[in-house]
Amino acid sequence: MSLTFIDHLALESSDINRSVRWYKKQFNCEIKYQDSSWALIRFDNISLALVTPGEHPPHFAIVDENVRRLRGHKVHRDGIAYKYEPDPDLNVIEKIDRRSS
């Protein structure tokens, strides 16, 4: 049985363009996606999502192929199913199914 896979961490950014430039300058990473409200930056072992405040909560995302079976799941604009759930300390965990619909 393989270990659970952490897909990405999500941090809030008040200026997506500025943050993307900073991460590109500081680290060897690549931009998988970017628009004015969010960006996804790929590192060798994990991705970093930058989101505008209020768009999504700061969180980390774990791949769970059963998300579509969970009551209350939603679908991102790219077709990926997800559901936010708190851990016992109220940190937000996003369960995602990387397979788009």
C-alpha positions in Angstrom: 0.0 0.0 0.0 1.5 3.3 -1.0 1.5 6.4 1.3 -1.0 9.2 0.9 0.1 11.8 -1.7 0.2 15.5 -0.8 -0.5 17.4 -4.0 0.0 21.0 -3.0 0.1 23.7 -0.3 -2.0 26.8 -0.7 -1.0 30.2 0.6 -2.8 33.6 0.3 -1.2 36.3 -1.7 -2.4 39.9 -2.0 -0.7 40.2 -5.4 -0.4 37.0 -7.4 2.0 38.5 -10.1 4.4 39.9 -7.5 4.4 36.6 -5.6 5.0 34.5 -8.7 7.9 36.8 -9.7 9.4 36.4 -6.1 9.1 32.6 -6.1 10.6 32.3 -9.6 13.6 34.6 -8.6 14.2 32.8 -5.3 13.7 29.1 -6.3 14.1 26.8 -9.3 10.4 26.1 -10.0 8.0 26.4 -12.9 4.7 28.1 -13.3 2.0 25.5 -14.2 -0.8 28.0 -14.2 -1.3 31.7 -13.5 -4.1 34.3 -13.7 -5.0 37.3 -11.6 -6.7 35.3 -8.9 -4.4 32.3 -8.4 -1.2 30.5 -9.6 0.1 27.0 -9.3 3.9 26.7 -9.0 5.6 23.3 -9.4 8.6 22.3 -7.4 10.3 18.9 -7.7 8.3 17.3 -4.8 5.2 19.4 -4.4 3.2 22.3 -5.9 2.4 25.6 -4.3 -0.9 27.3 -5.0 -1.1 31.1 -4.5 -4.6 32.3 -4.0 -6.2 35.7 -3.3 -7.6 36.2 0.1 -11.2 34.9 0.4 -10.9 32.8 -2.8 -9.8 29.6 -1.0 -8.6 29.1 2.6 -4.9 28.5 3.2 -4.7 24.7 3.1 -2.9 21.6 2.0 -4.4 19.2 -0.5 -4.3 15.4 -0.3 -5.2 13.2 -3.3 -8.3 11.1 -2.5 -9.9 9.4 -5.5 -13.1 8.9 -3.4 -13.9 12.6 -3.2 -16.7 12.4 -5.8 -18.5 10.1 -3.4 -18.4 12.5 -0.5 -21.5 14.5 0.4 -20.9 18.2 -0.3 -18.0 17.8 -2.7 -17.6 20.6 -5.3 -15.8 20.8 -8.6 -13.0 23.4 -9.4 -13.1 25.3 -12.8 -10.6 22.7 -14.2 -13.0 19.8 -13.5 -11.2 18.4 -10.4 -13.5 17.3 -7.6 -12.6 18.6 -4.1 -13.9 19.0 -0.5 -12.5 21.1 2.3 -12.5 19.5 5.7 -10.9 20.7 9.0 -8.5 18.6 11.0 -8.9 18.5 14.9 -7.1 21.8 15.2 -9.2 23.5 12.5 -6.4 23.5 9.9 -8.0 23.2 6.4 -7.3 20.1 4.4 -8.5 19.9 0.8 -9.2 16.4 -0.5 -8.9 16.3 -4.3 -9.4 13.8 -7.1 -6.8 14.7 -9.7 -8.8 13.1 -12.4 -11.0 15.7 -14.1 -14.6 14.9 -14.9 
